[in-house]
Amino acid sequence: MTLKILQFGTTGQLGVELLRQAPGHDVAVTALGRAEADLADPDAAAAQVRAHRPDVVVIAAAYTAVDLAETEGDLARTVNALTPGAIAAAAREAGAALINVSTDYVFDGDGGAPYAEDAPTNPLNAYGRTKLEGERTVAAANPRALNIRTSWVVSPHGKNFVKTMLRVAAAGNPLKVVDDQAGRPTSAGDLAGFILGLAPRLAAAPAGDPLFGTVHFANTGEVTWRDFAVEIFAQALGEAAPEVGGQRTADYVTPARRPLRATMDLGRLERVYGVTPRPWQAALADIVAELKG
């Protein structure tokens, strides 16, 4: 029997990849964009769950403007915390499992990464605080919910670090990239594949199953933003790769503070789900190949 998935988010990196890969799985996806379900309206989003009565709900949209969240805290909280909680409650009423995508920004980066799922959280910015609250509202509203924390998401679509670096390089301007923040890049395509493969297991699992709770998903390996940029240029431009200078976070002031090392531990992903992601460099190669056409 074909699994029914209700997906919130259609234009973000993950939303696009979920829709691209869905035909390769035995699933029927109903994807809702902002016109059908504005996440700034918790009641309207919950009503969509009640109307569709899916087997699995995937929240693949969020308020992700990290710096802007410092001044739009109420909107960020509604989209990232209150609405996911309302969706999770409606999913519970409909008998549906739920997947909510969260972030490594729930950690402050000062506590000795890599961080396990049960490590203390201490977000440094409004975005991280709203996403952490969202994890908690989802878990409280639906015992068959899974929060997937991810980091540094990139793909051939939308706005992301890979595309930004290639655009800046094409402009021929000098490049300086932060070199004291480290983390794990994540292919949106790899994350989408994990979600779609996991969905049938979640739909069949009862409350209390180890599949629910929180898990970290990212590609393997750790890198700084500067070294990530260097590898992007090496793969995409070869001998024409520009020089990349380093820059300290303290010298690149932004409205929102960023963690210096919020790298996530992937042990639970391997133990409970049987998944070992590929290295970020291999995932990047696929993204670069698609961008080059």
C-alpha positions as CSV (number, residue, x, y, z in Angstrom):
1,M,0.0,0.0,0.0
2,T,1.4,3.4,-1.1
3,L,2.5,5.5,1.9
4,K,0.9,8.9,2.1
5,I,3.2,11.8,3.0
6,L,2.2,15.3,3.7
7,Q,5.1,17.7,3.1
8,F,5.3,21.2,4.3
9,G,7.7,23.2,2.1
10,T,8.2,23.0,-1.7
11,T,10.9,25.5,-2.7
12,G,13.6,25.1,-0.1
13,Q,16.6,22.9,-0.7
14,L,15.2,19.9,1.1
15,G,11.7,20.4,-0.2
16,V,12.9,20.3,-3.8
17,E,15.0,17.2,-3.2
18,L,12.2,15.4,-1.5
19,L,9.9,16.0,-4.5
20,R,12.7,15.1,-7.0
21,Q,13.3,11.7,-5.3
22,A,9.8,10.8,-4.3
23,P,9.1,9.0,-7.6
24,G,11.8,6.4,-6.7
25,H,9.9,5.4,-3.6
26,D,6.5,3.8,-3.0
27,V,5.1,7.1,-1.6
28,A,2.4,9.6,-2.6
29,V,3.5,13.0,-1.6
30,T,1.2,16.0,-1.1
31,A,3.5,19.0,-1.0
32,L,2.2,22.3,0.4
33,G,3.8,25.6,-0.3
34,R,3.2,28.9,1.4
35,A,0.0,29.5,-0.7
36,E,-1.5,26.3,0.7
37,A,-0.1,26.4,4.2
38,D,1.5,29.5,5.6
39,L,3.6,28.4,8.5
40,A,3.0,31.8,10.1
41,D,-0.6,30.5,10.7
42,P,-0.5,27.5,13.1
43,D,-4.2,26.7,12.9
44,A,-4.2,26.7,9.1
45,A,-1.2,24.4,8.9
46,A,-2.8,22.0,11.4
47,A,-6.1,22.1,9.4
48,Q,-4.2,20.7,6.4
49,V,-3.0,17.7,8.4
50,R,-6.6,17.0,9.5
51,A,-7.8,17.4,5.9
52,H,-5.3,15.1,4.3
53,R,-4.9,12.5,7.1
54,P,-1.4,11.3,5.9
55,D,0.7,8.4,7.2
56,V,3.7,10.6,7.7
57,V,4.1,14.4,7.9
58,V,7.4,16.0,7.0
59,I,8.1,19.6,8.0
60,A,10.7,20.7,5.4
61,A,10.2,24.4,5.7
62,A,11.3,26.8,8.4
63,Y,12.2,30.4,9.1
64,T,16.0,30.2,8.3
65,A,17.1,33.8,8.0
66,V,19.5,33.6,10.9
67,D,20.4,37.3,11.2
68,L,16.9,38.6,10.5
69,A,15.5,36.4,13.2
70,E,17.2,38.7,15.8
71,T,14.7,41.4,14.9
72,E,11.8,39.1,13.7
73,G,11.8,36.9,16.8
74,D,8.0,36.6,17.0
75,L,7.7,35.5,13.4
76,A,10.6,33.1,13.7
77,R,9.1,31.6,16.9
78,T,5.7,31.1,15.2
79,V,7.2,29.4,12.1
80,N,9.8,27.3,13.9
81,A,8.1,26.4,17.1
82,L,4.4,27.1,17.5
83,T,3.4,25.9,14.0
84,P,5.4,22.7,14.2
85,G,3.8,22.0,17.5
86,A,0.3,22.5,16.1
87,I,1.2,20.3,13.1
88,A,2.6,17.6,15.4
89,A,-0.6,17.6,17.5
90,A,-2.8,17.3,14.4
91,A,-0.6,14.5,13.1
92,R,-1.1,12.6,16.4
93,E,-4.8,13.0,16.1
94,A,-4.6,11.7,12.6
95,G,-2.5,8.7,13.6
96,A,0.5,10.0,11.6
97,A,4.2,9.9,12.4
98,L,6.0,13.2,12.0
99,I,9.5,14.3,10.9
100,N,10.7,17.8,11.9
101,V,14.0,19.1,10.5
102,S,16.1,21.1,13.0
103,T,19.6,22.4,13.2
104,D,23.1,22.2,14.8
105,Y,22.5,25.8,16.0
106,V,20.8,24.4,19.1
107,F,24.4,24.0,20.4
108,D,26.7,26.9,21.4
109,G,29.9,25.3,19.9
110,D,31.9,25.7,23.1
111,G,31.2,22.4,24.8
112,G,33.6,19.9,23.2
113,A,32.1,18.8,19.9
114,P,31.1,16.5,18.3
115,Y,27.8,16.8,20.1
116,A,25.6,13.7,20.8
117,E,21.8,14.0,20.6
118,D,21.5,14.2,24.4
119,A,24.3,16.8,24.9
120,P,23.3,20.0,26.6
121,T,21.9,22.6,24.3
122,N,22.6,26.4,24.5
123,P,21.6,28.3,21.4
124,L,23.6,31.5,20.8
125,N,20.9,33.2,18.6
126,A,17.2,33.6,18.1
127,Y,17.1,31.2,15.2
128,G,18.7,28.5,17.3
129,R,16.4,29.2,20.2
130,T,13.2,29.0,18.1
131,K,14.4,25.7,16.5
132,L,15.1,24.2,19.9
133,E,11.7,25.2,21.1
134,G,10.3,23.6,18.0
135,E,12.0,20.4,18.8
136,R,10.4,20.4,22.2
137,T,6.9,21.4,21.1
138,V,6.9,18.7,18.5
139,A,8.1,16.0,21.0
140,A,5.5,17.1,23.6
141,A,2.7,17.1,21.0
142,N,3.3,13.7,19.3
143,P,5.1,10.7,20.8
144,R,5.7,9.4,17.3
145,A,7.8,12.4,16.2
146,L,11.4,12.5,15.0
147,N,13.5,15.6,15.1
148,I,16.4,15.4,12.6
149,R,19.2,17.9,13.3
150,T,21.3,18.8,10.3
151,S,23.9,21.3,9.4
152,W,25.4,23.4,6.5
153,V,22.9,22.2,4.0
154,V,23.9,22.6,0.3
155,S,22.5,21.5,-3.0
156,P,22.3,22.6,-6.6
157,H,19.1,24.5,-5.7
158,G,18.2,27.6,-3.8
159,K,20.6,29.7,-1.8
160,N,23.5,28.0,-0.2
161,F,27.2,28.3,0.4
162,V,28.3,26.3,-2.7
163,K,26.4,28.5,-5.0
164,T,27.4,31.7,-3.2
165,M,31.1,30.9,-3.4
166,L,30.9,30.1,-7.1
167,R,29.1,33.3,-7.8
168,V,31.6,35.4,-5.8
169,A,34.5,33.7,-7.6
170,A,33.0,34.4,-11.0
171,A,32.8,38.1,-10.1
172,G,36.6,38.1,-9.6
173,N,36.7,39.7,-6.2
174,P,39.2,38.9,-3.5
175,L,37.9,36.1,-1.2
176,K,38.1,35.9,2.5
177,V,36.2,33.2,4.3
178,V,35.7,32.5,8.0
179,D,38.3,29.9,9.1
180,D,37.5,29.4,12.8
181,Q,34.0,27.9,12.4
182,A,33.9,24.1,11.8
183,G,31.1,21.7,11.1
184,R,29.7,19.1,8.8
185,P,28.3,20.0,5.4
186,T,25.1,18.1,4.4
187,S,23.8,17.3,1.0
188,A,20.0,18.1,0.8
189,G,19.8,15.2,-1.6
190,D,21.3,12.8,0.9
191,L,19.1,14.0,3.7
192,A,16.0,13.7,1.4
193,G,17.0,10.1,0.6
194,F,17.3,9.3,4.3
195,I,13.9,10.8,5.1
196,L,12.1,9.0,2.2
197,G,13.7,5.7,3.0
198,L,12.9,6.0,6.7
199,A,9.3,7.2,6.3
200,P,7.7,3.7,5.9
201,R,9.5,2.5,9.1
202,L,8.2,5.5,11.0
203,A,4.7,4.9,9.7
204,A,4.7,1.4,11.1
205,A,6.5,2.1,14.4
206,P,4.6,2.5,17.6
207,A,5.2,5.2,20.2
208,G,8.2,4.4,22.2
209,D,10.1,2.9,19.3
210,P,13.8,4.0,19.2
211,L,13.3,5.4,15.7
212,F,11.5,8.4,17.3
213,G,13.2,11.1,19.3
214,T,16.2,13.0,17.9
215,V,18.9,12.1,15.5
216,H,21.7,13.9,13.8
217,F,22.2,13.7,10.0
218,A,25.0,15.2,8.1
219,N,27.7,14.0,5.7
220,T,30.8,12.6,7.3
221,G,33.9,14.6,7.9
222,E,34.5,18.0,9.5
223,V,35.7,21.2,7.8
224,T,36.0,24.9,8.3
225,W,34.1,27.3,6.0
226,R,37.3,28.4,4.4
227,D,38.5,24.9,3.7
228,F,35.0,24.1,2.4
229,A,35.4,27.0,0.0
230,V,38.8,25.8,-1.1
231,E,37.4,22.3,-1.9
232,I,34.4,23.8,-3.8
233,F,36.8,25.7,-6.0
234,A,39.2,22.8,-6.5
235,Q,36.3,20.6,-7.7
236,A,34.5,23.2,-9.8
237,L,37.3,25.3,-11.2
238,G,40.5,23.2,-11.0
239,E,43.6,25.2,-11.9
240,A,41.5,28.3,-12.2
241,A,40.5,28.1,-8.5
242,P,41.1,31.5,-6.7
243,E,43.1,32.0,-3.6
244,V,41.0,32.0,-0.4
245,G,42.1,34.0,2.5
246,G,41.1,33.3,6.1
247,Q,39.0,35.5,8.5
248,R,38.2,35.2,12.1
249,T,34.6,35.2,13.2
250,A,35.4,38.0,15.6
251,D,36.3,40.2,12.6
252,Y,33.2,39.4,10.6
253,V,30.4,40.9,12.7
254,T,26.8,39.7,12.1
255,P,23.6,40.4,14.0
256,A,23.4,36.8,15.2
257,R,26.2,35.0,16.9
258,R,27.4,31.7,15.3
259,P,28.8,28.7,17.1
260,L,32.5,28.1,16.4
261,R,32.2,24.3,16.4
262,A,28.7,22.8,16.6
263,T,29.8,19.6,14.8
264,M,27.3,16.8,15.5
265,D,28.1,13.3,16.4
266,L,26.6,10.7,14.0
267,G,26.8,7.6,16.2
268,R,23.1,7.3,16.8
269,L,22.4,7.5,13.1
270,E,24.5,4.5,12.6
271,R,23.5,2.5,15.6
272,V,19.7,2.9,15.5
273,Y,19.0,3.6,11.8
274,G,21.8,1.6,10.2
275,V,22.9,4.6,8.1
276,T,26.5,5.8,7.5
277,P,26.4,8.9,5.3
278,R,29.1,9.4,2.6
279,P,31.9,11.9,3.0
280,W,30.9,15.5,2.3
281,Q,33.5,15.7,-0.4
282,A,31.7,13.0,-2.4
283,A,28.4,14.7,-1.9
284,L,29.9,18.0,-3.0
285,A,31.2,16.3,-6.2
286,D,27.6,15.4,-7.2
287,I,26.4,19.0,-6.5
288,V,29.2,20.5,-8.5
289,A,28.6,18.1,-11.4
290,E,24.9,19.1,-11.6
291,L,25.7,22.8,-11.4
292,K,28.2,22.5,-14.2
293,G,25.6,20.6,-16.3
